[in-house]
Amino acid sequence: MVNKFLFLLLVFAICPGSISGKLRVSGLFADNMVIQRGEPITIQGIADPREVIRVTFRASALSCQADRCGKWRVELPAEEAGGPYTLSIQTAREKLVFENILIGEVWLASGQSNMEHPMEGWGWMPHSGIYRYKEELNDSHYPEIRLFSVPKYPASVEIDELPERTWKVADPESVRTFSSIAWFFAKELHERLGVPVGIINCSWSGTSIHTWESEEILRQFKDSLGYTGPTLIPERTKVMDDFQANLRRRHQISYPRPGQIEEIRQLPPEKWSAIELDSLRSTASNIIWLKREIDLPDDIAKEPLALSLGRLNGQSYIYLNGREIDEFSYPEPVVTRIPRYYIYPGKNELIVRVARPFGAPSAEGKESSFFISAYDSSRYKEELADNWKITIQDAVPTPLPEYQNKPGALFNGMVHPCLSHNIKGIIWYQGENDIWRADLYAQMFEALIEDWRGKWGKKDMPFLYVQISLIPLPEFGDHSIQERFREKQHVSSPHTGMVYSLDIGDPYDVHPKEKKTIGKRLAEQALKIAYKPDH
């Protein structure tokens, strides 16, 4: 008994993780998957040490033996586009069967929020759906397009397996929450090439390039980054519980509770304090409520009015006499129309809710941009830059630690598990988080491209990327900073292609909603670079 125990310890030391030899396959293998056409099909995994594994796929049937650590690997011959097919992997005691497999083109989509941007938008960000997304969802029944979303996880070390593997057939439900750019790219390729397409979404909002770099590249740039080694990150359950808690916090900040406006209106006078708009940042609260009384002449109260509140730095809701008249997302100018039937002769109560997930809200703009007026302002106009009151009523929890921007964390936890799945190429949309360090970014981007190609074993793998578009100026500085970054984005590596996006940017939104054009432009680059011999 003791000898057996020592033997198991020795095996575990030599082959960590191999004591449990339950048959499994590595990578993204699952029902509904797409396998890259025209290239040998590599399948590898774990079984009991020295176990014989038999793999059957179409006309191919190969056997191999697991090594002393239980690792096994087979390579099937390349296949042309087609399907659906079934893949069988079995030992003397276990069997895995994968159904509804297609052979076609497989691409990986990676980057930050503009790549992640779901078709219907983010639940915690009001009105963040892409343009006409409901109409686009009506045209999303494509059984030969398959979608895979890599589970989010920042990791301290390279992980080999994902906690779940789910390929979804394209339909309105699966496309609804999927990366909009990746969807439009896949759809365009499918229609132009006439073959099945698999698209793997491996993106995370608000992330810097260093989190997508491998340990080898981080070591190359350790002096510039101040990198001293991997960060200790908690296990997956803890990380994702905290991540979900932070999403709930953002949702609370973005949306008032149902009926909350009436609660605010019923607050006694002592709950309100006078405040100057230019001192809002000193409140140190994520959510504030502002109130101002407006006395309207009888004749003016009989017509719709115009309201301007400069730029409210945060998600803002505007109420008049308890009725919501509009809402705005930072840093859009707050200019709106007040319907005639919302207005009372005499006293009117204007209430504004302004909220930001990080830092206190603020009001920006010249004093002259705060006013209410008749459409013909010569008839009536009242300045609104002063005489405001404030109350703070929302208890917002402190954000929990986040790890997605730790150096190497997303390469380790999200990219590395995908390396065993053969792909044709990569589409990339990232850079907004690194706009202040254009020169370093340019070097790290070139290094990432070559590193990922090497790790997939394809030195000429197509790598297509999107130029950052217009970025809201109050957050990211003047145009020259953005222009310099765009210049530095251009890479000289062969088999790369940049997509122009400046013409469809939004000066008031870091997430332009015209994603269909970007997806199609990436597909055009793919047709030129990846499929030129065929077209």
Disulfide bonds with the S-S distance in Angstrom:
Cys15-Cys69 1.77
